[in-house]
Amino acid sequence: MTAMQTAFDIANAVRSGDLSAVEVTQYYLSQIEAREPEIHAFNEVTAQKALDCAAALDQRVQAGESVGALAGVPIAIKDNLCTKGTATTCSSKILEAWIAPYDATVVKRVAEAGAIAIGKTNLDEFAMGSSTENSAFGVTRNPVDTTRVPGGSSGGSAAAVAGGFAPISLGSDTGGSIRQPAAFCGVVGVKPTYGLVSRYGLVAFASSLDQVGPFARTVKDSALLLEVLAGHDPADATSIPQPAPSLVSHLDDGVQGLRVGLVSELMGEGIQPEVAAQVRASAEALAAAGAIVEEVSVPAVTYGLSAYYLIAPAEASSNLARFDGVRYGLRVDAPTTNEMMVATRTAGFGPEVKRRIMLGTYALSAGYYDAYYGRALKVRRLIHDDFARAYQQADVLITPTSPTVAFPFGAKGDNPLAMYLCDLYTIPTNLAGHPGMSVPFGTGADGLPVGVQVLAGTLDEVTMFKVGAALERAATAEAAKGAER
Amino acid sequence: MSARITRDNVAHVAKLARLSLDDNELETFTAQLDAILDHAADVEALELDDVAPTSHPFDLVDVLRPDEPGETLSPTDALAGAPAAESGRFRVPTILGEAP
């Protein structure tokens, strides 16, 4: 068992009996033991459960049973996905000791595919943030540079993969919460088309934007995991009623003749020069591989942030109304029910969650609804329509995943707007419902990883992954050249 | 600074959202929410009268599933995470006679 083994290779070796799931799990647990105290990727490591689960899988392999696409592959799970029998905290004091009575559909699917759940990962409280600094249980450090944030909100899941604690992990992405931490930590992160992956058992933040997706070290592993996650789930009314796409088999198709659009509006203001240079280099690499690269304009994306920071808080204010001290989680006692609810929510939510609840409540309140929420919904339509036009010109779009590389802790201080601007390039995709992925492509300032974002039209994950795989090949070739020099 | 949201607005919103804020928090949140709303005001430049709003990425229609009994949570499981329960119900402090 070696550090760089992919999920794909592990699953093959476990299925053939060359490697036992227990060996694999022990290896990753030893990695966690060595470096987790420094990184804090997890809210909880479920070591004994993982070993028991691995032993059971090994018995099934010995008995000649078929054991699935992720046989014996340890997986880290974002702590806003419900896991029966293990706490699901959303990194919030209001759910600190809460144990879900059922598994999220994605948790069930990875288990059925033979994956070994190894722990629950840290996040910005209720997935609200871009640095994982908003966790009620302490920050997660970026394994590439521990003085920097791992990004967020799925910072723990990105750090778990980047730190070698698990070959794959699950995150959720409402405005960039998978792609941005993937870029910051130098791993692959995918936000699928809205509705491709079930949200059942994902604690809701903004229901029309939330989507579960994979983290992995390689594009192939992320495709393998997405094939397991995707597909219709009757328990989620917004789940698209069609089978999971075949992705892994198309990764070597190449990009000959594919039209790649570089989004002009997302290459300007506020972007670090080294990040822009890498995105241009990635476009050149795709052109060298046979793609037709041109600049494409998607004017409305510049309004994405404004629309998002009205729509997402509005939905959040409604979703988080359920945390009232009655049915689950924290209760702070008070003489009347109303006082109890106020005391519970005041003690249980952190400042960023309160800020978004209030912003959303305000945007939805009488007298302001049309000016704020109503306008934001119209902007959402414009963004959707502009993307639709862009996808007539191009098969995929590329942009930076984030305007900057990973920043130091405290860099955004007490300025929420500065933090929100981190999501400028990832947000429009969520509003449109399209898929997007971040692929590591070289380094920027201070030698930190840069992520290139590949976007595609609705349910066109196959084309997105072809381009992602081509970018990965180019980045690997470039790194090898660099090593020779 | 052109106040888009006042301290009184914030206090009112906090009440609606069942949150209690002290004076410092009210101050901070008012300034922060004002800055965020001010940034979001860039959409005021857009001509949106003829644009239809959309609240969802796709045009979904409601469908009914077959009405077949399936597995559900038992009352014990449903109440297991509750801070207080009694006789198979969620227990709360007094509600009658309470001003909303």
Interface residues (C-beta under 8 A of the other chain):
Chain A: W98 I99 A100 P101 Y102 Y194 G195 S208 P234 A237 T238 Y303 L305 S306 A307 Y309 L310 S317 D324 G325 V326 R327 Y328 G329 L330 R331 D333 A334 P335 T336 T337 N338 E339 M340 M341 V342 A343 R345 T346 F349 K354 R355 I357 M358 L359 T361 Y362 S365 Y372 G374 R375 A376 L377 K378 V379 R380 R381 L382 H384 D414 P416 L417 Y420 L431 A432 G433 H434 T458
Chain B: I5 N9 V10 V13 A14 L16 A17 R18 L19 S20 L21 T28 F29 Q32 L33 A35 I36 L37 H39 A40 A41 D42 V43 E44 L46 L48 V51 A52 P53 T54 S55 H56 P57 F58 L60 R65 L73 D77 A78 A80 G81 A82 P83 A84 F90 V92 P93 T94 I95 E98 A99 P100
